[in-house]
């Protein structure tokens, strides 16, 4: 499996749409076709960060092609920058899209089904995402489907090996240049974002597909209610989410009743 390496002269950077500590994100084009370009400044990333960037590229590339996963185009090294090219989804994250306008009940159900479809596909490929949230689904509008939602950000993802009895263990993605991931070290570490985190992960338990499913269920709740998980109106502030969830508390689903 080979990841495509672009020549920088084939890429055009246009509008900057986001910026972080180590990278900026641009709308760009490749041979007159729109793309999203993530620009990493080499002086701002260490070897561990570079390894993580490569890991995410390889996982995303491995999951191609699938309508539920963001299209990965390739990469380019042009010192002092490393560029990663992906499909342009210019409607932003699902988190943003759900805030910007009110959707009909049918549209909200379609959005939820797309998110579930993405996680179902990921698990069918025997991957764990480990940071599922509405911020890690990106969107674009299409004339025939409306809001098209795709899963992205596979930096925390790992692949499970074949079952041994009833237990599955983490291995490296079956791709060259990815180091093997230890069972306990990786799967017992806490991964994810608090509002979407499964209670067993808060307790430091083994990360399984069930934890991904819990996080996806929170995203489904967001799609159907168009509300932010554990916002002030839920009566649970950010400091108390952990204790609330570990004590059996869940998001309010009364508004979802027919």
C-alpha positions as CSV (number, residue, x, y, z in Angstrom):
1,X,0.0,0.0,0.0
2,X,1.5,3.3,-1.1
3,X,0.5,6.8,-0.1
4,X,0.6,9.2,-3.0
5,X,3.4,11.8,-2.9
6,X,2.5,15.1,-4.6
7,X,4.9,17.6,-6.1
8,X,4.4,21.0,-4.5
9,X,4.3,22.7,-7.8
10,X,1.0,20.9,-8.5
11,X,-0.7,22.4,-5.4
12,X,-2.2,25.9,-5.0
13,X,-2.9,27.3,-1.6
14,X,-5.8,29.7,-1.4
15,X,-7.9,30.8,1.6
16,X,-6.7,29.9,5.1
17,X,-9.7,28.4,6.9
18,X,-8.2,27.4,10.2
19,X,-4.9,27.6,12.3
20,X,-3.5,25.8,15.3
21,X,-0.2,25.5,17.2
22,X,1.6,23.4,14.7
23,X,-0.5,23.5,11.5
24,X,-2.7,25.7,9.3
25,X,-5.6,24.5,7.1
26,X,-6.2,26.0,3.6
27,X,-8.7,25.7,0.8
28,X,-6.5,24.8,-2.1
29,X,-6.5,23.1,-5.5
30,X,-4.7,20.3,-7.3
31,X,-4.9,20.4,-11.1
32,X,-7.8,22.9,-10.8
33,X,-9.8,20.5,-8.5
34,X,-10.6,21.8,-5.0
35,X,-8.9,20.2,-2.0
36,X,-8.2,20.8,1.7
37,X,-4.5,21.3,2.5
38,X,-3.1,20.9,6.0
39,X,0.2,22.7,6.3
40,X,2.6,21.6,9.1
41,X,5.6,23.8,10.0
42,X,8.5,21.4,10.5
43,X,10.2,23.5,13.1
44,X,7.1,23.3,15.3
45,X,6.7,19.5,15.3
46,X,8.9,16.9,17.0
47,X,9.5,13.3,15.9
48,X,6.6,12.0,18.0
49,X,4.2,14.5,16.3
50,X,5.6,13.6,12.9
51,X,5.1,9.9,13.6
52,X,1.5,10.7,14.6
53,X,0.9,12.6,11.4
54,X,2.2,9.6,9.4
55,X,0.0,7.2,11.4
56,X,-3.1,9.2,10.7
57,X,-2.3,9.4,7.0
58,X,-1.8,5.6,6.8
59,X,-5.0,4.8,8.6
60,X,-7.0,7.2,6.5
61,X,-5.5,5.9,3.3
62,X,-6.2,2.3,4.5
63,X,-9.9,3.1,4.8
64,X,-10.2,4.4,1.3
65,X,-12.5,4.5,-0.6
66,X,-15.7,4.8,1.4
67,X,-18.5,7.4,1.3
68,X,-18.5,7.7,5.1
69,X,-14.8,8.5,5.4
70,X,-13.1,11.7,4.2
71,X,-11.2,11.2,1.0
72,X,-7.4,11.2,1.5
73,X,-5.5,12.5,-1.5
74,X,-1.8,12.3,-0.5
75,X,1.0,14.3,1.0
76,X,3.9,16.6,0.0
77,X,7.2,17.6,1.7
78,X,8.4,21.0,0.7
79,X,10.8,22.2,3.5
80,X,10.1,23.8,5.9
81,X,6.6,22.5,5.5
82,X,4.8,19.1,5.3
83,X,1.5,19.2,3.5
84,X,-1.4,16.7,3.8
85,X,-4.1,16.9,1.1
86,X,-7.7,15.7,1.7
87,X,-11.1,16.2,0.3
88,X,-12.5,19.7,0.8
89,X,-15.6,19.6,3.0
90,X,-16.3,23.3,3.2
91,X,-19.4,23.2,5.5
92,X,-17.1,22.7,8.5
93,X,-17.6,20.2,11.3
94,X,-20.9,18.5,12.2
95,X,-20.7,20.4,15.5
96,X,-20.7,23.7,13.6
97,X,-23.3,22.6,11.0
98,X,-25.8,21.6,13.7
99,X,-25.5,25.1,15.2
100,X,-25.9,27.1,12.0
101,X,-29.4,26.1,11.0
102,X,-32.5,24.1,12.1
103,X,-33.0,20.9,10.2
104,X,-36.2,18.9,9.7
105,X,-36.8,15.7,11.6
106,X,-36.1,13.7,8.4
107,X,-32.8,15.6,7.8
108,X,-31.7,15.0,11.4
109,X,-32.4,11.3,11.1
110,X,-30.4,11.2,7.9
111,X,-27.5,12.9,9.6
112,X,-27.6,10.4,12.5
113,X,-27.7,7.4,10.0
114,X,-24.6,8.7,8.2
115,X,-22.7,8.9,11.5
116,X,-23.7,5.4,12.5
117,X,-22.8,4.2,9.0
118,X,-19.3,5.6,9.4
119,X,-18.6,3.9,12.7
120,X,-20.2,0.6,11.4
121,X,-17.8,0.7,8.5
122,X,-14.8,1.5,10.7
123,X,-15.6,-1.4,13.0
124,X,-16.1,-3.7,10.0
125,X,-12.5,-3.0,9.1
126,X,-11.6,-3.9,12.7
127,X,-10.5,-0.3,13.7
128,X,-11.2,1.6,16.8
129,X,-11.5,5.4,16.4
130,X,-11.2,6.3,20.1
131,X,-12.2,10.0,19.7
132,X,-15.6,10.0,18.2
133,X,-17.4,13.4,18.5
134,X,-19.3,15.8,16.3
135,X,-16.1,17.8,15.9
136,X,-14.5,14.8,14.1
137,X,-17.2,14.6,11.5
138,X,-16.8,17.0,8.6
139,X,-19.5,18.1,6.2
140,X,-20.3,19.4,2.8
141,X,-23.6,20.3,1.0
142,X,-24.6,18.4,-2.1
143,X,-27.5,19.1,-4.3
144,X,-29.0,15.6,-4.1
145,X,-28.2,14.6,-0.5
146,X,-28.1,17.8,1.4
147,X,-25.6,17.6,4.2
148,X,-23.0,14.9,3.5
149,X,-21.2,13.8,6.7
150,X,-17.8,12.1,6.7
151,X,-15.6,10.8,9.6
152,X,-12.1,12.2,9.9
153,X,-9.2,12.6,12.4
154,X,-7.9,9.1,12.8
155,X,-4.9,10.1,14.9
156,X,-6.0,8.0,17.9
157,X,-7.2,5.1,15.8
158,X,-5.8,1.6,16.2
159,X,-6.5,-1.7,14.5
160,X,-7.7,-4.9,16.3
161,X,-6.2,-8.2,15.4
162,X,-8.2,-11.3,14.9
163,X,-10.1,-12.6,17.9
164,X,-8.2,-14.9,20.4
165,X,-11.0,-16.7,22.1
166,X,-13.3,-13.9,23.2
167,X,-10.7,-11.2,23.5
168,X,-9.3,-8.9,20.8
169,X,-6.0,-7.2,21.1
170,X,-4.6,-4.1,19.5
171,X,-1.9,-4.5,16.8
172,X,-0.3,-2.0,14.5
173,X,-2.3,-1.2,11.4
174,X,-1.2,-3.8,8.9
175,X,0.8,-1.3,7.0
176,X,4.6,-0.8,6.8
177,X,6.3,1.8,8.9
178,X,3.7,1.7,11.8
179,X,5.2,0.4,15.0
180,X,3.4,-2.3,17.0
181,X,1.0,-1.0,19.6
182,X,1.1,-2.8,23.0
183,X,-2.2,-4.2,24.3
184,X,-2.2,-2.8,27.8
185,X,-0.3,0.4,27.2
186,X,-2.5,1.8,24.5
187,X,-5.9,0.4,25.2
188,X,-5.9,1.1,28.9
189,X,-4.8,4.8,28.5
190,X,-7.7,7.2,28.5
191,X,-8.6,8.4,25.0
192,X,-11.4,10.6,23.8
193,X,-13.2,13.9,24.8
194,X,-15.1,14.1,28.0
195,X,-18.6,14.9,26.8
196,X,-18.5,11.9,24.4
197,X,-16.4,9.5,26.6
198,X,-17.9,6.2,27.7
199,X,-18.1,5.6,31.5
200,X,-15.8,2.6,31.4
201,X,-13.1,4.7,29.7
202,X,-13.4,7.3,32.5
203,X,-12.7,4.4,34.9
204,X,-9.6,3.4,32.9
205,X,-11.0,0.2,31.5
206,X,-10.0,-1.6,28.3
207,X,-11.0,0.4,25.2
208,X,-13.3,-1.7,23.0
209,X,-15.8,-1.2,20.1
210,X,-18.5,-0.6,22.8
211,X,-16.8,2.6,23.9
212,X,-16.8,3.9,20.3
213,X,-20.5,3.0,20.1
214,X,-21.3,5.0,23.2
215,X,-19.5,8.0,21.8
216,X,-21.4,7.6,18.5
217,X,-24.7,7.5,20.4
218,X,-23.8,10.9,21.9
219,X,-23.3,12.2,18.3
220,X,-26.6,10.7,17.3
221,X,-28.2,12.5,20.2
222,X,-26.6,15.7,18.9
223,X,-28.0,15.1,15.4
224,X,-31.5,14.5,16.7
225,X,-31.7,17.3,19.2
226,X,-29.3,19.8,17.7
227,X,-28.0,20.5,21.2
228,X,-24.6,20.5,22.7
229,X,-23.9,17.5,25.1
230,X,-24.0,18.5,28.7
231,X,-24.6,22.2,28.0
232,X,-25.7,24.4,30.9
233,X,-29.4,23.7,30.2
234,X,-28.7,20.0,30.9
235,X,-28.0,20.9,34.5
236,X,-24.5,19.4,34.4
237,X,-21.4,21.6,34.1
238,X,-18.1,20.6,32.6
239,X,-16.6,20.0,36.0
240,X,-19.3,17.4,36.9
241,X,-19.6,15.4,33.7
242,X,-17.3,12.7,34.9
243,X,-19.1,12.1,38.2
244,X,-22.5,12.4,36.6
245,X,-21.8,9.8,33.9
246,X,-19.9,7.4,36.2
247,X,-22.9,7.5,38.6
248,X,-25.2,6.4,35.8
249,X,-26.4,9.8,34.5
250,X,-27.1,10.2,30.8
251,X,-28.2,12.8,28.4
252,X,-31.9,13.8,28.5
253,X,-33.8,11.9,25.8
254,X,-37.3,13.0,26.7
255,X,-37.4,15.5,23.9
256,X,-36.8,12.6,21.4
257,X,-40.1,10.8,22.4
258,X,-42.6,10.7,19.5
